[in-house]
Structures are given as structure tokens and as C-alpha cells.
Amino acid sequence: MWKKTIASLEEMENLAATIGSYLQPPDVLTLEGDLGAGKTTFAKALAKSIGVTRTVSSPTFTIIKQYEGNYLLNHLDVYRLADSEEDLGWNELFYGDAISIIEWAQFIEEELPEQRLDIIIYRTGETTRTVEVKPKGEHFIRMCEEIFT
């Protein structure tokens, strides 16, 4: 696990863009954090880094939004699936031709691929955040070693 203190919106965007530069389908990232911690800010910057030009917004009410860029991007907010048995075609989403970002992933933990990058954002001040990055799988471990060491 790696931790990074973020002091500004620009630093959050830079971290997301750096991580985005390493991604390719079918990579999966999970984003956790309290409301207002910066999950959607992170997702927007990551999307921009992979060539998405459309405005990225939280998929809270739609559960999933897809964006075209250099790669297809699935942006999921599965908060509303807590205690649900709903199958949205997880295999097609997580093992297909897209990068996936999942907010509130703990609600579908059993559906998540074993190899993924878990990111937890903690609000520590008005503009400061602590970001914990937990790589699962060799690809993500190597990526984190390059980014954080």
C-alpha cells in the first residue's frame, strides 16, 4: 500500500493523470471515500488523461456511464446496489475492452476482479486529502512502484 498527501485540487488531478497514463483495458480501479472527498474529481482527471473530452459527472442515479477516449471508460457508482442481487453483466464490464472506475465498490466486492487498483481518498482538511493506493496484482504493483518510489 502507498499513501500520498494531496494539498490541492491540482495535485489530485496530477495524481489521477499519472495513474491514467499507465492504464489500458481491462484495468479496473475502485474509488472509495466520503462524500466530497474527491472521487469524482479523480475520475474526471483520469478520464481526461485517457483522452475523454466529454464532461464526466458522477453516475449516482444511472449507476454506469460510458465515455469514449483513447479507450472506452466505464464509470460506475454502485452505491444504490447495496443489498442488491442485481447482475449488470459484471464479466463484460470488468473483462472487456474498457477501463472501469468503480465508486462505492465495497457494495459489489464479490463481483470485482482479483487484479485491480483500490484507491481510498480521505478528507484531511479544506483542500488536503490523503490518498491510499492498494494494488492487487503484478501489473498494479509494478505501476505503483514506478509512480510512488
MARNUDO-896943 format. One line per 10 residues: number of its first residue (from 1); for each residue x, y, z of N, C-alpha, C. Coordinates in nm, 3 decimals, always signed. Layout:
<sites>
NUM> X/Y/Z/X/Y/Z/X/Y/Z | ...;
</sites>
This chain:
<sites>
1> +0.085/-0.118/+0.000/+0.000/+0.000/+0.000/+0.089/+0.124/+0.000 | +0.046/+0.224/-0.075/+0.116/+0.352/-0.078/+0.021/+0.460/-0.031 | +0.076/+0.562/+0.036/-0.001/+0.677/+0.080/+0.062/+0.803/+0.024 | -0.024/+0.897/-0.012/+0.024/+1.025/-0.063/-0.065/+1.135/-0.007 | -0.002/+1.241/+0.042/-0.076/+1.357/+0.088/-0.094/+1.451/-0.030 | -0.216/+1.493/-0.051/-0.252/+1.583/-0.161/-0.292/+1.716/-0.099 | -0.227/+1.824/-0.144/-0.251/+1.955/-0.084/-0.343/+2.044/-0.165 | -0.377/+2.003/-0.289/-0.459/+2.090/-0.373/-0.533/+2.008/-0.479 | -0.630/+2.073/-0.539/-0.705/+2.012/-0.649/-0.609/+1.976/-0.763 | -0.516/+2.063/-0.792/-0.420/+2.038/-0.899/-0.337/+1.913/-0.872;
11> -0.295/+1.893/-0.748/-0.219/+1.773/-0.713/-0.303/+1.646/-0.731 | -0.432/+1.654/-0.695/-0.522/+1.539/-0.714/-0.535/+1.507/-0.863 | -0.553/+1.611/-0.944/-0.565/+1.591/-1.088/-0.436/+1.533/-1.146 | -0.321/+1.580/-1.098/-0.193/+1.529/-1.147/-0.174/+1.382/-1.111 | -0.212/+1.344/-0.989/-0.201/+1.203/-0.949/-0.291/+1.116/-1.036 | -0.414/+1.160/-1.057/-0.508/+1.084/-1.140/-0.456/+1.071/-1.283 | -0.401/+1.179/-1.338/-0.347/+1.175/-1.474/-0.227/+1.081/-1.483 | -0.143/+1.082/-1.382/-0.027/+0.992/-1.381/-0.073/+0.847/-1.380 | -0.167/+0.815/-1.292/-0.221/+0.678/-1.287/-0.287/+0.645/-1.421 | -0.364/+0.737/-1.475/-0.430/+0.714/-1.602/-0.334/+0.681/-1.715;
21> -0.215/+0.739/-1.711/-0.118/+0.715/-1.819/-0.067/+0.571/-1.821 | -0.088/+0.497/-1.714/-0.044/+0.357/-1.706/-0.155/+0.258/-1.743 | -0.277/+0.306/-1.756/-0.391/+0.216/-1.770/-0.418/+0.176/-1.914 | -0.475/+0.056/-1.926/-0.525/+0.006/-2.053/-0.632/-0.098/-2.023 | -0.722/-0.121/-2.116/-0.828/-0.220/-2.092/-0.769/-0.357/-2.066 | -0.826/-0.434/-1.979/-0.947/-0.413/-1.900/-0.919/-0.372/-1.755 | -0.827/-0.279/-1.733/-0.792/-0.238/-1.597/-0.914/-0.187/-1.520 | -0.916/-0.219/-1.390/-1.026/-0.180/-1.301/-0.967/-0.105/-1.182 | -1.026/+0.010/-1.152/-0.991/+0.088/-1.033/-1.115/+0.102/-0.948 | -1.096/+0.095/-0.818/-1.206/+0.126/-0.727/-1.173/+0.256/-0.656;
31> -1.274/+0.337/-0.631/-1.258/+0.464/-0.561/-1.350/+0.465/-0.440 | -1.291/+0.485/-0.324/-1.370/+0.495/-0.202/-1.336/+0.625/-0.132 | -1.430/+0.674/-0.055/-1.411/+0.795/+0.023/-1.545/+0.855/+0.055 | -1.547/+0.938/+0.158/-1.671/+1.003/+0.197/-1.720/+1.096/+0.087 | -1.846/+1.138/+0.099/-1.899/+1.236/+0.006/-1.812/+1.360/+0.010 | -1.776/+1.410/-0.105/-1.694/+1.530/-0.113/-1.546/+1.506/-0.095 | -1.503/+1.380/-0.086/-1.361/+1.351/-0.067/-1.279/+1.377/-0.193 | -1.342/+1.363/-0.309/-1.270/+1.387/-0.434/-1.275/+1.273/-0.533 | -1.366/+1.177/-0.514/-1.374/+1.063/-0.605/-1.405/+1.107/-0.748 | -1.505/+1.191/-0.763/-1.543/+1.235/-0.897/-1.436/+1.325/-0.958;
41> -1.372/+1.408/-0.878/-1.261/+1.490/-0.926/-1.151/+1.400/-0.981 | -1.120/+1.295/-0.908/-1.020/+1.199/-0.951/-1.062/+1.134/-1.082 | -1.187/+1.089/-1.088/-1.237/+1.021/-1.209/-1.233/+1.114/-1.330 | -1.269/+1.241/-1.313/-1.266/+1.338/-1.423/-1.125/+1.355/-1.477 | -1.028/+1.371/-1.387/-0.889/+1.391/-1.430/-0.834/+1.266/-1.497 | -0.868/+1.150/-1.445/-0.823/+1.026/-1.506/-0.883/+1.012/-1.645 | -1.012/+1.041/-1.658/-1.078/+1.033/-1.789/-1.011/+1.125/-1.890 | -0.982/+1.245/-1.849/-0.914/+1.341/-1.938/-0.779/+1.288/-1.982 | -0.707/+1.221/-1.890/-0.574/+1.170/-1.922/-0.577/+1.058/-2.026 | -0.691/+0.992/-2.042/-0.701/+0.886/-2.144/-0.780/+0.935/-2.265;
51> -0.793/+1.066/-2.278/-0.849/+1.122/-2.400/-0.998/+1.145/-2.403 | -1.067/+1.131/-2.290/-1.210/+1.159/-2.286/-1.229/+1.310/-2.291 | -1.311/+1.357/-2.386/-1.334/+1.501/-2.399/-1.471/+1.543/-2.348 | -1.564/+1.448/-2.334/-1.695/+1.481/-2.277/-1.682/+1.515/-2.130 | -1.779/+1.589/-2.080/-1.784/+1.621/-1.938/-1.816/+1.494/-1.860 | -1.734/+1.463/-1.763/-1.753/+1.346/-1.678/-1.825/+1.391/-1.552 | -1.933/+1.321/-1.520/-2.007/+1.351/-1.397/-2.035/+1.221/-1.323 | -2.067/+1.233/-1.197/-2.092/+1.114/-1.116/-2.215/+1.040/-1.169 | -2.203/+0.909/-1.184/-2.317/+0.829/-1.232/-2.410/+0.784/-1.119 | -2.427/+0.866/-1.018/-2.503/+0.829/-0.899/-2.641/+0.774/-0.931;
61> -2.713/+0.838/-1.020/-2.851/+0.797/-1.047/-2.863/+0.700/-1.164 | -2.760/+0.690/-1.245/-2.766/+0.600/-1.360/-2.686/+0.472/-1.338 | -2.608/+0.465/-1.235/-2.520/+0.355/-1.196/-2.397/+0.346/-1.287 | -2.413/+0.356/-1.418/-2.298/+0.347/-1.507/-2.308/+0.449/-1.619 | -2.195/+0.510/-1.648/-2.181/+0.597/-1.766/-2.059/+0.549/-1.842 | -2.069/+0.557/-1.975/-1.956/+0.519/-2.059/-1.909/+0.639/-2.138 | -1.778/+0.647/-2.155/-1.716/+0.758/-2.225/-1.616/+0.703/-2.326 | -1.609/+0.769/-2.441/-1.511/+0.735/-2.543/-1.390/+0.825/-2.529 | -1.274/+0.767/-2.540/-1.148/+0.840/-2.541/-1.049/+0.756/-2.618 | -0.924/+0.756/-2.576/-0.827/+0.663/-2.636/-0.871/+0.520/-2.608;
71> -0.942/+0.502/-2.498/-1.003/+0.375/-2.460/-1.146/+0.404/-2.416 | -1.230/+0.303/-2.419/-1.363/+0.314/-2.361/-1.346/+0.318/-2.209 | -1.422/+0.406/-2.143/-1.416/+0.418/-1.997/-1.554/+0.393/-1.940 | -1.563/+0.298/-1.848/-1.685/+0.274/-1.770/-1.667/+0.343/-1.636 | -1.761/+0.430/-1.601/-1.758/+0.497/-1.471/-1.884/+0.453/-1.397 | -1.866/+0.379/-1.289/-1.977/+0.323/-1.215/-1.985/+0.382/-1.075 | -2.107/+0.403/-1.030/-2.134/+0.439/-0.891/-2.236/+0.336/-0.844 | -2.190/+0.240/-0.764/-2.275/+0.126/-0.727/-2.335/+0.140/-0.588 | -2.336/+0.262/-0.537/-2.393/+0.287/-0.404/-2.536/+0.236/-0.395 | -2.615/+0.258/-0.498/-2.756/+0.218/-0.498/-2.775/+0.067/-0.511;
81> -2.667/-0.007/-0.531/-2.678/-0.152/-0.541/-2.652/-0.223/-0.409 | -2.634/-0.147/-0.302/-2.614/-0.208/-0.171/-2.731/-0.302/-0.142 | -2.701/-0.422/-0.097/-2.801/-0.524/-0.065/-2.882/-0.568/-0.186 | -2.829/-0.548/-0.305/-2.898/-0.588/-0.427/-2.833/-0.714/-0.484 | -2.912/-0.794/-0.550/-2.862/-0.913/-0.619/-2.849/-0.886/-0.768 | -2.861/-0.760/-0.808/-2.860/-0.720/-0.949/-2.728/-0.757/-1.016 | -2.736/-0.821/-1.131/-2.618/-0.851/-1.212/-2.623/-0.763/-1.335 | -2.532/-0.670/-1.344/-2.530/-0.577/-1.457/-2.436/-0.624/-1.567 | -2.400/-0.751/-1.567/-2.307/-0.802/-1.666/-2.164/-0.772/-1.626 | -2.131/-0.805/-1.501/-2.001/-0.769/-1.446/-1.886/-0.820/-1.531;
91> -1.894/-0.946/-1.577/-1.784/-1.001/-1.656/-1.758/-0.919/-1.781 | -1.864/-0.880/-1.851/-1.848/-0.799/-1.972/-1.787/-0.663/-1.940 | -1.827/-0.607/-1.826/-1.774/-0.476/-1.787/-1.628/-0.484/-1.745 | -1.594/-0.581/-1.661/-1.462/-0.584/-1.599/-1.357/-0.660/-1.680 | -1.399/-0.739/-1.776/-1.301/-0.816/-1.854/-1.313/-0.786/-2.003 | -1.378/-0.677/-2.037/-1.399/-0.640/-2.177/-1.293/-0.546/-2.228 | -1.336/-0.455/-2.315/-1.243/-0.367/-2.384/-1.245/-0.225/-2.327 | -1.269/-0.212/-2.197/-1.277/-0.080/-2.134/-1.197/-0.078/-2.005 | -1.162/+0.043/-1.965/-1.110/+0.069/-1.832/-1.232/+0.100/-1.745 | -1.236/+0.049/-1.624/-1.350/+0.073/-1.536/-1.306/+0.141/-1.407;
101> -1.381/+0.245/-1.370/-1.365/+0.313/-1.241/-1.494/+0.288/-1.164 | -1.481/+0.236/-1.042/-1.600/+0.200/-0.964/-1.599/+0.274/-0.831 | -1.699/+0.359/-0.811/-1.717/+0.426/-0.683/-1.808/+0.341/-0.595 | -1.779/+0.337/-0.466/-1.853/+0.259/-0.366/-1.844/+0.108/-0.397 | -1.727/+0.065/-0.442/-1.707/-0.074/-0.486/-1.731/-0.177/-0.377 | -1.726/-0.137/-0.251/-1.747/-0.234/-0.143/-1.885/-0.301/-0.153 | -1.979/-0.238/-0.223/-2.113/-0.296/-0.235/-2.121/-0.409/-0.337 | -2.017/-0.425/-0.418/-2.013/-0.536/-0.514/-1.881/-0.612/-0.502 | -1.826/-0.614/-0.382/-1.694/-0.673/-0.356/-1.679/-0.811/-0.420 | -1.779/-0.896/-0.408/-1.768/-1.033/-0.458/-1.767/-1.039/-0.610;
111> -1.805/-0.932/-0.679/-1.807/-0.928/-0.825/-1.678/-0.870/-0.884 | -1.597/-0.809/-0.802/-1.477/-0.739/-0.851/-1.369/-0.836/-0.895 | -1.293/-0.799/-0.997/-1.181/-0.884/-1.036/-1.073/-0.883/-0.928 | -1.000/-0.992/-0.918/-0.893/-1.000/-0.818/-0.785/-0.898/-0.845 | -0.753/-0.876/-0.972/-0.648/-0.781/-1.008/-0.712/-0.646/-1.036 | -0.677/-0.550/-0.951/-0.735/-0.416/-0.963/-0.653/-0.320/-0.879 | -0.686/-0.193/-0.889/-0.622/-0.090/-0.809/-0.727/-0.026/-0.721 | -0.713/-0.042/-0.590/-0.806/+0.018/-0.494/-0.749/+0.151/-0.447 | -0.830/+0.256/-0.456/-0.789/+0.389/-0.416/-0.889/+0.442/-0.314 | -0.837/+0.484/-0.199/-0.922/+0.539/-0.093/-0.877/+0.682/-0.069;
121> -0.972/+0.775/-0.072/-0.942/+0.917/-0.053/-1.002/+0.962/+0.080 | -0.918/+1.017/+0.166/-0.961/+1.068/+0.295/-0.950/+1.220/+0.295 | -1.055/+1.286/+0.335/-1.050/+1.431/+0.352/-0.979/+1.460/+0.483 | -0.871/+1.540/+0.475/-0.795/+1.572/+0.596/-0.795/+1.721/+0.627 | -0.856/+1.800/+0.541/-0.864/+1.945/+0.560/-0.949/+2.005/+0.449 | -0.957/+2.135/+0.448/-1.038/+2.203/+0.346/-0.997/+2.164/+0.204 | -0.867/+2.164/+0.178/-0.819/+2.128/+0.045/-0.725/+2.009/+0.047 | -0.692/+1.957/+0.164/-0.597/+1.847/+0.172/-0.668/+1.711/+0.179 | -0.602/+1.614/+0.120/-0.651/+1.477/+0.119/-0.534/+1.383/+0.141 | -0.563/+1.266/+0.194/-0.467/+1.157/+0.195/-0.524/+1.051/+0.102;
131> -0.441/+1.005/+0.011/-0.482/+0.903/-0.085/-0.405/+0.776/-0.055 | -0.478/+0.667/-0.029/-0.418/+0.534/-0.011/-0.441/+0.457/-0.139 | -0.334/+0.397/-0.189/-0.341/+0.319/-0.312/-0.299/+0.177/-0.280 | -0.390/+0.082/-0.307/-0.366/-0.059/-0.276/-0.369/-0.140/-0.406 | -0.252/-0.175/-0.459/-0.250/-0.255/-0.582/-0.277/-0.402/-0.554 | -0.354/-0.462/-0.641/-0.383/-0.606/-0.632/-0.350/-0.666/-0.768 | -0.240/-0.738/-0.772/-0.193/-0.798/-0.896/-0.062/-0.734/-0.941 | +0.020/-0.811/-1.011/+0.154/-0.768/-1.052/+0.154/-0.640/-1.135 | +0.062/-0.629/-1.229/+0.055/-0.509/-1.315/+0.041/-0.383/-1.230 | -0.047/-0.387/-1.133/-0.071/-0.269/-1.049/+0.041/-0.246/-0.947;
141> +0.101/-0.354/-0.899/+0.215/-0.340/-0.808/+0.330/-0.270/-0.880 | +0.362/-0.315/-1.002/+0.469/-0.251/-1.080/+0.437/-0.104/-1.107 | +0.312/-0.077/-1.142/+0.271/+0.061/-1.169/+0.294/+0.148/-1.045 | +0.252/+0.102/-0.930/+0.266/+0.179/-0.807/+0.413/+0.197/-0.769 | +0.494/+0.095/-0.791/+0.637/+0.108/-0.763/+0.698/+0.219/-0.847 | +0.659/+0.228/-0.973/+0.711/+0.333/-1.061/+0.659/+0.471/-1.020 | +0.533/+0.480/-0.983/+0.473/+0.609/-0.951/+0.515/+0.661/-0.815 | +0.519/+0.574/-0.715/+0.534/+0.619/-0.576/+0.673/+0.601/-0.517 | +0.767/+0.538/-0.589/+0.901/+0.523/-0.532/+1.005/+0.590/-0.618;
</sites>
